Each structure stands twice: as C-alpha cells, then as structure tokens.
Amino acid sequence: MLSNVPMVRAGDTLILCFEKPQRNDDLKRIADEVTAVLPGVKVAVMEGVTGLAVFRPSEEPAPTVM
C-alpha cells in the first residue's frame, strides 16, 4: 500500500484522497498503518478525488496577498 507514497518526513501532513467516502474504522486503520511506517507524519483525508499529496509547513511566513 505504501510503495507509491511521495517523500514525506516528520512534521509533514500526508493527504490521502479517496473518490468515495470511507468508513471511519477503515480510515483509522489506514492512519495507524501510515504513522507506524512514517512516525511524526500527520494524516488527513479528502473525498471526491483520488491520489496522494504532501503538505509541508514552510519555515518562512506565507506571503501577504493584497
């Protein structure tokens, strides 16, 4: 399952995208498996699309849009 995960490191959030809603117990199991393999990585879920994404907080402040 985790063979195609983009590079992630502790402090990142791995965003798992599912086309259809998933059962809560399945999501919990998946999150537990991910965090067991990737300690320090948070897991978020999106529905309605498929794929993986990684959010990495920047050490620089976000630019101000005016």
C-alpha positions in Angstrom: 0.0 0.0 0.0 2.7 2.5 0.8 5.0 1.8 -2.1 3.9 4.9 -4.1 3.9 7.4 -1.2 5.7 10.7 -2.1 8.7 11.7 0.1 7.4 12.7 3.5 9.2 13.5 6.7 8.3 14.1 10.3 6.1 17.3 10.6 4.5 16.8 7.1 0.9 16.0 6.6 0.1 13.2 4.2 -3.2 13.9 2.4 -5.0 10.7 1.3 -7.6 11.3 -1.3 -10.5 8.9 -1.9 -13.1 9.1 -4.6 -15.8 7.8 -2.3 -16.4 8.2 1.5 -14.6 5.6 3.6 -15.7 4.0 6.8 -14.3 5.6 10.0 -12.7 2.3 11.2 -11.0 1.9 7.8 -9.6 5.4 7.9 -8.4 4.8 11.5 -6.6 1.6 10.4 -5.0 3.3 7.4 -3.8 6.3 9.5 -2.4 3.9 12.1 -0.5 2.0 9.4 0.9 5.2 7.9 2.0 6.6 11.2 3.6 3.3 12.1 5.8 3.4 9.0 6.2 7.2 8.9 6.5 8.4 12.5 5.8 12.1 13.0 3.7 12.4 9.9 0.1 13.5 10.3 -2.7 12.1 8.1 -5.6 14.0 6.5 -8.3 12.7 4.3 -10.2 14.2 1.3 -13.2 12.8 -0.5 -14.3 13.3 -4.1 -10.8 12.9 -5.7 -8.1 10.3 -5.8 -4.4 10.4 -5.1 -1.8 11.5 -2.6 -0.4 14.8 -1.6 2.0 16.1 1.0 1.7 19.3 2.9 5.0 20.6 4.3 4.8 23.6 6.5 7.2 26.3 5.4 9.7 27.8 7.8 9.1 31.0 6.0 6.0 33.0 6.7 3.4 32.8 4.0 3.4 35.8 1.6 0.8 38.5 2.2 -1.7 39.0 -0.6 -3.0 42.5 -1.1 
